[in-house]
Amino acid sequence: MIFYKEESYKIVGAAFKVYNTLGHGFLEAVYQETLEIELQRQGIPYEREKELTITYDGVELKQTYKADFVCYGKIIVELKAVNALDDAHRSQVYNYLRATNYKLGLLLNFGCPDELEKERIVL
């Protein structure tokens, strides 16, 4: 089963537009700002640096998580600007999904010189 196929396709399309325009080599903050511009242009609903509540065994924690983006009110989008994604990046998104009960996270890496790295992480 693929969660939010159309929505995630649109988000990744916006990320490809940013990558194809800028290439690799910028800091993550530059990609956050440019992806925000592209999400606006494409009419994709999003919240940038959305503060998410984390629960533990039914108890809401004081600690929160700020997602780079939450799109469509249900997809966590985490950006990186590193040479290659590794298991620590994947674990980070997976843990955010578990803690917030969201079902889908998109891990997007703009730092790879060959292409935009993209991974769907499903809870």
Secondary structure, 3 states (H helix, E strand, C coil): CCCCHHHHHHHHHHHHHHHHHHCCCCCHHHHHHHHHHHHHHCCCCEEEEEEEEEEECCEEEEEEEEEEEEECCCEEEEEECCCCCCHHHHHHHHHHHHHHCCCEEEEEECCCCCCCEEEEEEC
